[in-house]
Amino acid sequence: SPAVAAAAASSARSVMRLAFEPKAMGCISCVNSVRKTLTAHPSVIACSVSLPTASAAALLSVDAKGAELEAATVNAQLLVDQVVAAGFPATLSSITPASPADISEIVGTQEGE
């Protein structure tokens, strides 16, 4: 995706990978609701949601000024709150710098849908 490539290449931004565990997803409509909730956040540049594993991952573009983890943590909590508000109890599993493999996997999943 050009937006993901641009965000990953930008020296002013960092891409962080957030892993979630949304619960109570029982069908593809639930997956779509979680995906829509995640992608509505302006810092989310791509996401994937899996019904079989009850998991979700999002790539988050954050300012790279030495406080990437703090910025990602604040945004991650907002995302968890939004997923919960959409009716899917969720917990944050991890926040890590996105590797090229993470970016390929999440973008590839999103584009394949």
N, C-alpha and C positions, 0 to 999 in steps of 0.2 A: 504494500500500500504506500503511495507517495507520502501521505501524511505521517505514517509511522516512520518511514525512512528519513523524512525531514526532521522529525522530532528527535530521532536517534542520532542524527548527524549534527544537530545544532549544539554549539558549544555553550549556549546560554541555558539549555534545558537538559535534564537527565530523565531517563526512562526507568521507572521502577515497576517491578512485577508484584502485584498483590494477589494473594491466593485466599479464596473465601470458601466457606462450607455453608451454602444456603440449604436449609432443611425444608421439608414439606413440599418439595417439587414432585408432582405425581404424573405430569404429562408434558408434552411438547409446548403447550400453551404456557405452562409455568416457567419453562426454560426461557421462552420468548419474553415473558414478563420480567424475569431477572435480568436478561440481556438488555432489554429496553431501559430498565432502571439504571444499570451500570453505564450504558452509553449516553444517557442523558446528562451525565456529569461532564462539564466542559474540559476537565483534565484527562478523561479517559480517551485514549486514542485507539484502543482495540480491546476486545474481551472475548472470552470463550466460556461457555456454560455447558456442563455435562450432566445429563439426567442420570445415566447409569452410576456415576461416581459421586453424585450430589456435590459437585465442586464447580467452582468458577475461578477464572483468573482474569485480571485486567492489567493492561499496560497503562501506566499513569505518567504523564509528562509533568515534571516539576522543575521549579527553578533550581539551577545548579550553582548555588552560592555557598556550598559547604553545609547546607542544612537540608539536604535531599530527604534523609530519613524522617526528620521532623515534619517536613511538608507532606510527605507521603502518608505519614501516620495520621495527621489531621484529616487529610482527604479520605483515607481509608475508613476512618471512623464515620465520616459523613456518608460514605457509600454503604457501610454496614447498616447505619440507621435508615437509609433510604430503602434498602432491600427488606429490612424488617418491616418498615411502614407499608411496603407493597404486599406484605402478608407472608413473608418467608423468613422465619427466624434464621439468623446467620451469624457466623463467627468468622473473624479474620484469622487465617492460618499462618500467613507469613507476609513479610514485606522485604523484598530483596532487590538489588540493582538488576535490571533486566539484561540477560545475556543475549547475544545474537540468536542462540537456539531458542530462548524464550520468545523472542520477537517473531521468529519464523513460525514457531508452533502456534502461537496465539493468532497471528495474522492469517496463517494458512487455514486454521480452523474456521475463522470468521469468514474468509473469502470462499470457503468450500460449502457454505450454508446457503 
